[in-house]
Amino acid sequence: MFSELDTPSLVIDLDAVRANVAGMAGAAARHGVRLRPHIKTHKMPELARMQLDAGACGITRAKLGEAEAMADAGIDDILPAFRSGASRSCAAWPRCASGPGSG
């Protein structure tokens, strides 16, 4: 099967992803904390949506492009991991920001 894939290719074990998402959501719920995963590991709106649907209160991003991709996919609670001083970031951030901590 894998020999037929063009490279590079992304291959995801969806059962493992679902189990990991559920496991993190369950751990957060058991400990009474809100989960706001950083999307730098996957950068995929579909996986971010899975995390949100499982109970995450929002997502965290590092780069403006990550925020833009998530906002374009309809995700509206995006927290920057740090403030950016770049003029492009400052100009584009209002389009991507909403929710608590986005100011």
N, C-alpha and C positions, 0 to 999 in steps of 0.2 A: 504494500500500500504506500509506504513512505517513499519508495523509489520512484513512484509516479508523480510526485509533487515537484513543481518548479521550486527552485531555491532563489532567494530565501522564502520560506513559507512559515506561517504561524500555525502551530498545531496546539489545540487546547483540549485538555481532558475536562469536558464540561461537568461531568459528575464530581470531579475533584474541586472544580471552581465552586460549584453549588454548595458542596460540603464545607469548604473553607469560609464562604460568605456566611452560611448559616452558623458555623462554629463561632465566628467573631461576633456576629449579632447576638448569639446566645450568651457569650461571655460578657458582653457589655450589659445586657439585660440583667444577668445574674448579679453583677457588681453595681448596678444602679448608675451606670455612667452612659453618657451619650457617645456614640461612635461617629467620627468624622474621618473616614479613610483618606489617605493621600493617594492621589491617582497616578503618581509618577511611575508606579510599577507596571501599570497596564495601559494608561492613556486611552482607554476605550470607553466611549459613552455607554455602550451596551453593558459592560461590566459595572460601571458606576451606577447605572440604573438598577442592576441586580442588588448592589449594596444598599441603595436607597430603599428599594422595595422591601429589603430584609430588615429595615429599621434604622439605617444610618441617618443622622440628622442633616447631613450635607456632605460635601467633599472638600478636600484641601488640594490646592494646586501650587506649583512652584513657578511655572512659566505662564506668560500671558497667552501664548498659543494654546496651552492646555485649557485655560479658562474659556477661550473663544470656542474651542471645539465642543466643550461641555455645554456652554450656553447655546450654541447652535443646535445642540441635540435636545434642548428644552430643560436642562438642569439649571435650577435657579438659586441654589444655595451653595455658593462657591467661595471658600475662604482662602485668601492668599497666605502661603506659608510665611512670607515676609513681604515687606513693602518694597516696591521697585521704584527707583528714581528715574527711570528712562522715560523720555517724553512720550514715546509711542505707548508705553504702558499707561501713563497718566491719561492720555487722550482716549484710549480704548477701554479703560477699566469700567467706566459707568455702564457700558453696554453689557458687560459680563458680570457685574456685581449685583447682588441682592442678598437679602437675608441677614441674620445677625453676624456681626464682625466684618462686614464687607466694606465699611466706611473708610 
